[in-house]
Amino acid sequence: MSLRIIIKSAQIGSWINERTGRPARRLNTDDELAVLFDGDKADFETLSIDEFIEIMKANHQVLLVDQEAGKTFHKFVQHG
């Protein structure tokens, strides 16, 4: 596992797209985010990358990821 924190919008978008993920938010919440892989979750709505990034910024979150190709481990981390 090769962990890295990514904060730049382009890096986050690239990481998600390279792994065929979909940015999402739990329904009826403002800040509970997820990156979905392999199917939908009934209680999540898909977002655009831009919407996803804006919510992360508003909630002072960065993304901790496994940067190895094909790995999908990720975790949202509060900062600042």
Order of alpha helices (4+ residues) and beta strands (2+ residues): beta-alpha-beta-beta-beta-alpha-beta-beta
